[in-house]
Amino acid sequence: MIRRIIHIDQERCNGCGLCAQACHEGAIGMVDGKAKLLRDDYCDGLGDCLPACPTGAITFVEREAAAYDEAAVEARKKQLQEPLACGCPGSQSRTICREEEPEKSGSAGVPVASQLRQWPVQIKLAPINAPYFQGARLLVAADCAAYAYGNFHGEFMRGKVTLIGCPKLDGVDYSEKLTEIIRQNEIKSVTLVRMEVPCCGGLEHAAITALKNSGKMIPWQVVTLSTDGRILEQ
């Protein structure tokens, strides 16, 4: 059908992400640092994104496009807000309270205390809103990083809320979920710990995209680990 729909001029787009934040239907996303219309059927043609664009990169055009699918938009919103990914009791969101104590060495049989502060930890299972996200320093990590780096709990997880994932195994783009977590909560900082392997680039891309799309200026850093357990870059 021919209908009114937005058009984003890639030359004029400065990648600020304000239009993606203003689009309540989720039709706009950030791809390679530029705003892009992700799905025609998510765009209602009302143009809430237009006044948000500081460079005037968004205009209306009349073209062949799929009809606006309100049901699909509502289903997506519900999925993003769903606190649990399944009915499994092991996925119930909860805070883990720990007393602050000096960091201990794991040598000579001395146990090392876990620094996990919340459950669940998988990005796919984590809720969008939870009390432990408020004022949190967020750690987004490759799920194999803790196995590669011996002092992962003490050096990276300590004092942070931890979310883990593997885009290659999960086969999903985490950017939408992470965007809403950062956008809807008072996150103080984001630390990304990835492995040197290429597939971990998807995790880094998702985290950086989420930071841009959230519209917030938050301190962040990326730490890269080698497969033999060394810090390569931070």
VOGUDO-310536 format. One line per 4 residues: number of its first residue (from 1); their letters; for each residue y, z, x of C-alpha. Coordinates in Angstrom, 1 decimal, always signed. Example, Ala and Ser with C-alpha at 12.3 -4.5 7.8 and 13.67 -1.06 7.14 Angstrom:
residues 2
1) as) -4.5/+7.8/+12.3; -1.1/+7.1/+13.7
//
This chain:
residues 234
1) mirr) +0.0/+0.0/+0.0; +3.6/-0.5/+1.0; +5.6/+2.7/+1.2; +8.3/+4.6/+3.0
5) iihi) +7.1/+6.3/+6.1; +8.6/+7.6/+9.4; +8.9/+5.6/+12.6; +9.3/+7.3/+16.0
9) dqer) +11.1/+5.3/+18.7; +9.3/+6.1/+21.9; +12.2/+5.0/+24.0; +14.6/+7.5/+22.4
13) cngc) +12.1/+10.4/+22.1; +12.7/+13.1/+24.7; +9.5/+15.0/+24.0; +11.1/+18.2/+22.8
17) glca) +8.5/+18.7/+20.0; +11.0/+19.9/+17.4; +9.9/+17.2/+14.9; +6.3/+18.3/+15.2
21) qach) +7.4/+21.8/+14.5; +9.4/+20.7/+11.5; +6.6/+18.6/+10.0; +4.8/+21.1/+7.7
25) egai) +2.1/+18.5/+6.9; +0.9/+18.2/+10.6; +1.5/+14.4/+10.6; +3.4/+14.5/+13.9
29) gmvd) +1.8/+15.6/+17.2; +2.7/+15.4/+20.9; +0.8/+12.8/+22.9; +1.5/+12.3/+26.6
33) gkak) +4.8/+14.1/+26.2; +6.0/+12.0/+23.3; +6.1/+12.6/+19.6; +3.6/+10.4/+17.7
37) llrd) +2.7/+9.9/+14.0; -0.9/+11.0/+14.1; -2.0/+10.1/+10.5; -0.2/+8.0/+7.9
41) dycd) -1.9/+9.9/+5.1; -0.4/+13.2/+6.3; +3.2/+11.9/+6.1; +4.8/+12.5/+2.7
45) glgd) +7.8/+10.3/+3.5; +10.3/+13.1/+2.7; +11.6/+13.2/+6.2; +11.9/+17.0/+7.0
49) clpa) +11.5/+15.9/+10.7; +14.5/+13.6/+10.7; +17.3/+16.3/+11.0; +15.2/+18.2/+13.6
53) cptg) +15.3/+15.3/+16.1; +18.2/+15.7/+18.5; +18.1/+12.1/+19.8; +17.8/+10.2/+16.5
57) aitf) +14.4/+8.8/+17.4; +13.0/+9.1/+13.9; +13.8/+6.7/+11.1; +12.3/+5.5/+7.8
61) vere) +10.5/+2.2/+7.6; +8.8/+0.4/+4.7; +5.4/-0.8/+5.8; +1.7/-0.9/+4.9
65) aaay) +0.4/+2.7/+5.1; -2.3/+4.8/+3.6; -1.2/+6.9/+0.6; -0.1/+10.4/+1.2
69) deaa) -3.2/+12.6/+0.8; -2.0/+16.0/-0.3; -5.6/+17.3/-0.6; -6.3/+16.5/+3.0
73) vear) -3.1/+18.1/+4.2; -3.9/+21.3/+2.2; -7.5/+21.3/+3.6; -6.2/+21.1/+7.1
77) kkql) -3.7/+23.9/+6.6; -6.4/+26.1/+5.2; -8.7/+25.3/+8.2; -5.9/+26.3/+10.6
81) qepl) -5.3/+29.6/+8.8; -8.9/+30.5/+8.3; -9.5/+33.7/+10.2; -13.2/+33.2/+10.7
85) acgc) -15.0/+30.0/+11.6; -18.2/+31.2/+9.8; -19.6/+34.1/+7.9; -21.3/+35.5/+11.0
89) pgsq) -20.5/+39.3/+11.3; -20.3/+38.7/+15.1; -17.2/+36.6/+14.5; -15.2/+39.4/+12.8
93) srti) -11.8/+39.8/+14.4; -11.2/+43.1/+16.0; -9.2/+44.8/+18.7; -11.0/+46.5/+21.6
97) cree) -9.0/+49.6/+22.7; -9.4/+50.6/+26.4; -7.9/+53.3/+28.4; -5.9/+52.2/+31.4
101) epek) -7.7/+53.0/+34.6; -7.5/+51.9/+38.2; -9.4/+48.8/+39.1; -12.8/+49.5/+40.6
105) sgsa) -14.9/+47.5/+43.0; -18.3/+46.3/+41.9; -19.8/+47.0/+45.4; -22.3/+49.7/+46.1
109) gvpv) -23.5/+49.8/+42.6; -20.2/+51.0/+41.1; -19.8/+49.4/+37.7; -16.7/+47.4/+36.9
113) asql) -15.0/+48.0/+33.6; -14.7/+45.1/+31.2; -11.1/+44.0/+30.5; -11.8/+42.2/+27.2
117) rqwp) -9.2/+43.4/+24.7; -10.2/+41.6/+21.5; -13.0/+39.7/+19.7; -13.8/+36.9/+19.2
121) vqik) -12.9/+35.1/+22.4; -13.9/+31.5/+21.7; -10.8/+29.4/+20.8; -12.8/+27.8/+17.9
125) lapi) -13.5/+31.2/+16.4; -10.2/+33.0/+17.0; -7.9/+33.6/+14.1; -4.4/+32.1/+14.0
129) napy) -2.9/+35.5/+13.2; -4.2/+38.9/+14.5; -2.4/+42.1/+15.5; -3.5/+41.8/+19.1
133) fqga) -1.5/+38.5/+19.5; +1.8/+40.3/+18.9; +3.6/+40.8/+22.2; +0.5/+39.6/+24.1
137) rllv) +0.2/+37.9/+27.4; -2.3/+35.1/+26.6; -5.0/+34.0/+28.9; -6.6/+30.6/+28.1
141) aadc) -9.6/+30.0/+30.3; -12.5/+27.6/+30.8; -15.6/+29.4/+29.7; -17.3/+29.0/+33.0
145) aaya) -14.4/+30.4/+35.0; -15.6/+34.0/+34.8; -18.9/+33.0/+36.3; -17.3/+31.1/+39.2
149) ygnf) -14.8/+33.8/+40.1; -16.1/+37.2/+40.8; -13.0/+39.3/+40.1; -12.1/+37.4/+36.9
153) hgef) -11.8/+40.5/+34.8; -9.7/+42.5/+37.2; -7.4/+39.6/+38.4; -7.0/+37.5/+35.3
157) mrgk) -8.1/+39.3/+32.1; -6.6/+42.6/+32.9; -3.8/+43.3/+30.3; -4.2/+40.0/+28.6
161) vtli) -5.7/+38.6/+25.3; -8.4/+36.2/+26.4; -9.3/+32.9/+24.7; -12.0/+30.7/+26.2
165) gcpk) -13.3/+27.2/+25.6; -14.8/+24.0/+26.9; -13.4/+20.8/+25.4; -16.4/+18.8/+26.7
169) ldgv) -19.0/+21.0/+25.0; -17.0/+21.7/+21.8; -15.8/+18.1/+21.5; -12.5/+19.1/+20.0
173) dyse) -8.8/+19.1/+20.9; -7.7/+22.7/+21.0; -4.0/+21.9/+21.0; -3.4/+22.3/+17.2
177) klte) -5.1/+25.7/+17.1; -3.3/+26.9/+20.2; +0.0/+25.6/+18.9; -0.2/+27.7/+15.8
181) iirq) -1.3/+30.8/+17.7; +1.8/+30.5/+19.9; +4.1/+29.4/+17.1; +3.2/+32.2/+14.7
185) neik) +2.9/+35.1/+17.1; +5.2/+36.7/+19.7; +3.3/+35.6/+22.8; +5.0/+36.7/+26.0
189) svtl) +3.3/+34.4/+28.5; +0.5/+32.0/+28.9; -1.9/+31.8/+31.8; -4.4/+28.9/+32.0
193) vrme) -7.4/+29.2/+34.3; -9.4/+26.0/+34.6; -12.1/+24.7/+36.9; -11.5/+21.8/+39.4
197) vpcc) -13.9/+19.5/+37.4; -12.2/+16.7/+35.5; -13.3/+17.7/+32.0; -11.2/+20.9/+32.4
201) ggle) -8.2/+18.6/+32.3; -8.6/+18.6/+28.5; -8.1/+22.3/+28.3; -5.0/+22.2/+30.5
205) haai) -3.6/+19.3/+28.4; -4.3/+21.2/+25.2; -2.5/+24.3/+26.4; +0.5/+22.4/+27.7
209) talk) +0.7/+20.4/+24.5; +0.6/+23.6/+22.5; +3.5/+25.1/+24.5; +5.6/+22.0/+23.9
213) nsgk) +4.7/+21.8/+20.2; +5.4/+25.4/+19.5; +9.1/+24.9/+20.2; +9.2/+28.1/+22.3
217) mipw) +10.2/+28.7/+25.9; +7.4/+30.9/+27.3; +6.6/+31.6/+30.9; +3.3/+29.9/+31.8
221) qvvt) +1.1/+29.0/+34.8; -2.0/+27.1/+35.6; -4.7/+28.4/+38.0; -7.4/+26.1/+39.3
225) lstd) -10.7/+27.4/+40.5; -13.2/+25.6/+42.7; -16.9/+25.5/+41.6; -17.7/+27.8/+44.5
229) gril) -15.3/+30.5/+43.4; -12.1/+29.9/+45.3; -8.5/+29.7/+43.9; -7.4/+26.2/+44.8
233) eq) -4.0/+26.1/+43.1; -1.7/+28.4/+41.2
//
